[in-house]
Each structure stands twice: as structure tokens, then as C-alpha cells.
Amino acid sequence: MIATDLVRILIIDDHEVVRRGVKQILEEHFLYVEVGEANTGAKGIAAVRKEPWDLVIVDISLPDQSGLDLLGELHSTAPQLPLMILSLHSEEQYAVRALRAGAMAYLTKNTAPEELVRAVKQALRGKKYVPATIGERLAGNLSKSPPGSEHHILSKRELEVLVSLAQGQSIKHIAQ
């Protein structure tokens, strides 16, 4: 990508302070960038259908749907559109699932701004970005399956239920 090209990035996150922070980081590191914002998955899908984007950054926990489900919808809507996850959840919970679902990168919200920019640049080039922490875990998982890590055999929904239970949500709330 040429440095003078306009880059259009959509951020889908329900927290305004996160959207503003990511937008500020992107504006500091890209010469020409236009950042769009959506606070729900539905609004994000509508924005992708309405306008062309070069990259979409998605949160895992949205008020109307799972970010992993949203990845699938976005991929169906715009198959060539690079997608990234920026989440509060640790890598071990969702990173592999997100990458398998088509994300170009999975970063946590405590990621350094410089690493976010590196991941965005890689995704814009059509290449996956795997932070060192995820790379080390993936490499370790290839050689052995440590005790207590059996959550990787769960389906996406089973893992969502498990995480919700661990967060103290009621079964009734989870079922809804």
C-alpha cells in the first residue's frame, strides 16, 4: 500500500472510549486514514454493506452478538475484507477460534499501540499477524496438550457457555 493512499478502517466496539482510543492511535500512525465506528454488530454489518472499508476491527463481546459470529457474517458479506479482533478476553480463550474464523489478527486491549499498528499494517497487506504470545502458545500446543487445556475441543457455543458461566452469568441469561 502506498503511503499516500487513503485507508478506511471500521471499528466495531460497544465502548466509546475504546473506539476513540483506537481511532487516535490510527490517526497518529497513518498519513491518510478515515475511521468509522459502530457500537453493535448490526450497525457494523450495515456499515460494511453501505460503504467500502479496507479493514474492520471487531470486539468479541458486543451487546447484540458474539464477535466470532460477526466475523462469519462480515466474511459472508465482504469475503475479501480483512478482519481483526481487538478484545478484552485473553488469547487463550479466543485467539485460535478467531483466526480459524477468518480474522487476520487477534489482539487484546492491553496491547501496545505500536503492536496494534503493526497488526493493522499486516492485515492491510492481506497477511495474518500473530503476536509473540499467541505464536508461543501455538508452537507449544503442537508438541503437547497440557493438562487442563481441554477447552480447545469444545464447540464455539460450548466455549461461550463455559465463559459465561465462569463470568457468573445465570443459565437463564446465557440461554437468551
Phi, psi and chi 1 to 4 in degrees:
 res  aa     phi    psi   chi1   chi2   chi3   chi4
   1 MET       -  133.5  174.0  161.6  -66.4      -
   2 ILE   -76.3  140.1  -59.6  170.5      -      -
   3 ALA   -60.2  -21.4      -      -      -      -
   4 THR   -93.1   -2.9   58.3      -      -      -
   5 ASP   -72.0  141.5  -73.2  -12.3      -      -
   6 LEU   -73.2  130.2  175.1   65.6      -      -
   7 VAL  -109.3  127.4  177.6      -      -      -
   8 ARG  -110.9  117.5  -59.7 -170.6   76.8 -120.1
   9 ILE  -123.7  129.8  -59.8  173.1      -      -
  10 LEU  -104.8  130.2  176.0   63.7      -      -
  11 ILE  -109.1  122.2  -57.1  166.0      -      -
  12 ILE  -112.1  103.0  -55.1  173.1      -      -
  13 ASP  -153.4  141.2 -166.0  -62.2      -      -
  14 ASP   -83.2   -4.2   56.0  -33.3      -      -
  15 HIS  -104.3  116.2  -65.1   99.0      -      -
  16 GLU   -60.7  -38.1 -176.1  174.8   -4.8      -
  17 VAL   -65.0  -34.6   70.9      -      -      -
  18 VAL   -68.4  -46.8  171.3      -      -      -
  19 ARG   -58.2  -45.0  -67.7 -169.4  -46.1  -91.7
  20 ARG   -64.8  -41.4  -78.5 -168.0 -172.2 -175.5
  21 GLY   -63.7  -45.7      -      -      -      -
  22 VAL   -64.4  -41.7  171.7      -      -      -
  23 LYS   -59.8  -44.3  179.8  178.2 -179.9  178.4
  24 GLN   -62.8  -43.3 -178.9  179.2   -7.0      -
  25 ILE   -60.5  -46.7  -69.0  166.1      -      -
  26 LEU   -63.4  -41.8  -65.3  171.9      -      -
  27 GLU   -66.3  -29.0  -72.1  173.9  -16.5      -
  28 GLU   -75.0  -26.1  -71.3  172.2    2.1      -
  29 HIS  -108.4  -10.8  -71.9   86.6      -      -
  30 PHE  -119.8  131.5  -71.5   88.9      -      -
  31 LEU   -62.5  -49.2 -173.5   57.9      -      -
  32 TYR  -123.9  106.0  -60.9  103.9      -      -
  33 VAL  -139.8  138.5   64.4      -      -      -
  34 GLU  -119.7  125.0 -178.6  179.0  -34.3      -
  35 VAL  -113.9  124.8  179.4      -      -      -
  36 GLY  -103.1  159.9      -      -      -      -
  37 GLU  -134.4  144.4  -60.0  178.8   35.5      -
  38 ALA  -143.5  140.4      -      -      -      -
  39 ASN  -104.2    3.1   61.4   -0.4      -      -
  40 THR  -142.0  161.9   65.6      -      -      -
  41 GLY   -62.3  -41.4      -      -      -      -
  42 ALA   -61.3  -42.9      -      -      -      -
  43 LYS   -68.1  -33.8  -70.5  177.9 -178.0  175.7
  44 GLY   -65.3  -45.7      -      -      -      -
  45 ILE   -60.3  -44.2  -70.9  -73.2      -      -
  46 ALA   -60.8  -41.2      -      -      -      -
  47 ALA   -65.1  -38.7      -      -      -      -
  48 VAL   -68.3  -36.4  167.1      -      -      -
  49 ARG   -71.1  -30.4  -73.5 -176.0  177.1  141.3
  50 LYS   -82.7  -38.4 -177.6  178.3  178.2 -175.0
  51 GLU  -136.3  155.7  -58.4  176.4   61.0      -
  52 PRO   -80.5  137.5   27.2  -31.8      -      -
  53 TRP  -126.0  152.2  -61.9   97.2      -      -
  54 ASP   -92.2  -22.3  -63.1  -53.0      -      -
  55 LEU  -162.2  145.3  174.7   69.0      -      -
  56 VAL  -124.5  130.4  177.8      -      -      -
  57 ILE  -107.3  123.0  -59.8  172.9      -      -
  58 VAL  -119.8  140.5  179.9      -      -      -
  59 ASP   -87.4  150.1 -174.7   13.8      -      -
  60 ILE   -72.6  -41.4  -73.3  -81.7      -      -
  61 SER  -101.9  100.5  -59.3      -      -      -
  62 LEU  -113.5  155.5  -64.7  165.8      -      -
  63 PRO   -67.2  -24.9   18.0  -26.1      -      -
  64 ASP  -108.4  -11.9   59.5  -20.4      -      -
  65 GLN  -171.4  166.2   69.6 -175.1  113.5      -
  66 SER   -73.4  141.2  157.6      -      -      -
  67 GLY   -63.0  -30.5      -      -      -      -
  68 LEU   -66.0  -41.6  -69.5  176.0      -      -
  69 ASP   -64.7  -38.8  -67.3  -23.3      -      -
  70 LEU   -63.1  -37.3 -178.7   58.0      -      -
  71 LEU   -55.2  -45.1  -78.3  178.6      -      -
  72 GLY   -61.7  -43.9      -      -      -      -
  73 GLU   -64.8  -43.3  -78.3 -172.3   57.5      -
  74 LEU   -64.3  -40.4  -70.8  167.0      -      -
  75 HIS   -64.2  -37.8 -171.5   67.7      -      -
  76 SER   -68.9  -37.1  -65.7      -      -      -
  77 THR   -72.5  -42.6  -58.1      -      -      -
  78 ALA  -139.9   82.9      -      -      -      -
  79 PRO   -56.9  -30.7  -19.9   28.4      -      -
  80 GLN   -89.7   -5.4  -58.4  -56.0  -40.9      -
  81 LEU   -74.1  121.3  179.5   61.7      -      -
  82 PRO   -67.6  137.9  -15.4   26.8      -      -
  83 LEU  -125.2  141.9  -51.1  168.7      -      -
  84 MET  -130.2  154.8  -76.8  179.2   49.6      -
  85 ILE  -110.5  133.9  -65.9  -73.3      -      -
  86 LEU  -128.4  109.6 -177.6   62.1      -      -
  87 SER  -134.7  156.5  176.4      -      -      -
  88 LEU   -74.3  -26.3  179.8   63.9      -      -
  89 HIS   -73.6  141.9  -60.5  -73.7      -      -
  90 SER   -65.4  159.9   66.2      -      -      -
  91 GLU   -59.1  -39.4  -66.2   99.5  -16.5      -
  92 GLU   -64.3  -22.1   62.5 -104.3   -3.2      -
  93 GLN   -78.1  -40.8  -74.3 -179.0  -43.8      -
  94 TYR  -135.1  -13.5  -69.2  106.2      -      -
  95 ALA   -56.3  -50.7      -      -      -      -
  96 VAL   -63.5  -41.0  172.3      -      -      -
  97 ARG   -62.8  -41.9  -68.4  173.4 -171.7  -83.2
  98 ALA   -66.0  -42.8      -      -      -      -
  99 LEU   -65.0  -39.7  -66.7  168.8      -      -
 100 ARG   -65.8  -30.6  -77.0 -174.7 -175.9  149.3
 101 ALA   -80.4   -0.1      -      -      -      -
 102 GLY   111.5    0.8      -      -      -      -
 103 ALA   -68.5  142.6      -      -      -      -
 104 MET   -83.2  -19.6  -59.1  -58.6  -79.4      -
 105 ALA  -159.2  155.2      -      -      -      -
 106 TYR  -132.0  115.6 -174.9   99.3      -      -
 107 LEU  -124.6  149.2  -60.1  173.1      -      -
 108 THR   -91.9  162.1   60.8      -      -      -
 109 LYS   -72.8   -5.7  -69.9 -177.9  179.7  176.1
 110 ASN   -97.3   13.4   65.1   -4.1      -      -
 111 THR   -67.2  142.8  -63.1      -      -      -
 112 ALA   -65.4  144.2      -      -      -      -
 113 PRO   -53.6  -37.4  -26.6   34.5      -      -
 114 GLU   -64.6  -35.8  -64.1   77.3   20.7      -
 115 GLU   -71.3  -37.4 -173.7  164.5   26.1      -
 116 LEU   -58.7  -45.1  172.0   66.1      -      -
 117 VAL   -63.6  -43.0  170.9      -      -      -
 118 ARG   -59.4  -43.5  -79.7 -167.5  -58.9  -87.0
 119 ALA   -64.7  -41.9      -      -      -      -
 120 VAL   -62.3  -44.9  166.3      -      -      -
 121 LYS   -61.7  -42.5  -72.5  179.1  179.0  179.7
 122 GLN   -62.4  -46.9  -81.9  -71.8   94.7      -
 123 ALA   -62.1  -38.9      -      -      -      -
 124 LEU   -65.1  -26.1  -71.9  169.1      -      -
 125 ARG   -84.5   -1.4  -71.9 -175.0 -158.0  108.0
 126 GLY    82.3   20.1      -      -      -      -
 127 LYS  -118.0  146.6  -61.5 -176.9 -178.7 -158.9
 128 LYS   -74.1  149.3  -70.4 -164.8 -177.5  -90.1
 129 TYR  -122.4  122.4  179.7   85.9      -      -
 130 VAL  -120.5  112.0  178.8      -      -      -
 131 PRO   -59.4  155.7  -19.4   29.5      -      -
 132 ALA   -54.8  -38.5      -      -      -      -
 133 THR   -62.4  -39.4   53.4      -      -      -
 134 ILE   -73.8  -41.2  -64.2  174.9      -      -
 135 GLY   -58.3  -43.2      -      -      -      -
 136 GLU   -63.5  -42.3  -70.0  170.0   11.1      -
 137 ARG   -65.2  -43.5  -77.1 -164.4 -176.2  102.5
 138 LEU   -62.1  -44.4  -69.7  174.1      -      -
 139 ALA   -63.4  -41.0      -      -      -      -
 140 GLY   -65.7  -36.7      -      -      -      -
 141 ASN   -69.3  -24.6  -71.6  -18.3      -      -
 142 LEU   -68.8  -32.4  -67.4  174.8      -      -
 143 SER   -89.5  -26.5   61.0      -      -      -
 144 LYS  -158.3  163.6   61.2 -178.0  177.6  177.0
 145 SER  -116.7   98.6 -178.4      -      -      -
 146 PRO   -64.1  149.7   18.3  -23.7      -      -
 147 PRO   -58.9  141.6  -12.8   19.8      -      -
 148 GLY    86.6    2.5      -      -      -      -
 149 SER  -107.6   29.0   67.5      -      -      -
 150 GLU   -73.2   -4.9  -68.9   80.1   16.2      -
 151 HIS   -60.9  -19.1   66.4  -83.9      -      -
 152 HIS   -68.7  -15.9   69.5  -81.0      -      -
 153 ILE   -88.3   -6.3   62.6  172.5      -      -
 154 LEU   -75.7  150.8  -61.9  175.0      -      -
 155 SER   -70.1  168.4   71.1      -      -      -
 156 LYS   -57.7  -46.1 -178.2  171.0   67.1  170.7
 157 ARG   -68.9  -38.7 -179.1   61.3 -176.2  150.0
 158 GLU   -60.8  -41.0  -71.5  168.9  -23.9      -
 159 LEU   -66.7  -40.6 -177.7   61.9      -      -
 160 GLU   -59.1  -43.3  -72.2  174.2    2.6      -
 161 VAL   -64.7  -44.0  169.9      -      -      -
 162 LEU   -59.9  -46.5  179.0   64.1      -      -
 163 VAL   -64.3  -41.6  170.0      -      -      -
 164 SER   -62.2  -42.6  -64.1      -      -      -
 165 LEU   -62.7  -42.3  -73.7  170.7      -      -
 166 ALA   -64.5  -27.8      -      -      -      -
 167 GLN   -83.1   -0.7  -68.3  173.2  -19.1      -
 168 GLY    87.3   13.1      -      -      -      -
 169 GLN   -74.6  147.9  -65.0 -179.4   18.4      -
 170 SER   -75.2  156.3   70.2      -      -      -
 171 ILE   -61.5  -38.9  -67.0  172.8      -      -
 172 LYS   -61.6  -44.3 -174.9  176.4 -179.1  178.3
 173 HIS   -64.3  -41.7 -178.6  -97.7      -      -
 174 ILE   -63.9  -41.0  -65.8  168.3      -      -
 175 ALA   -63.2  -33.4      -      -      -      -
 176 GLN   -69.4      -  -68.4  174.2  -15.5      -
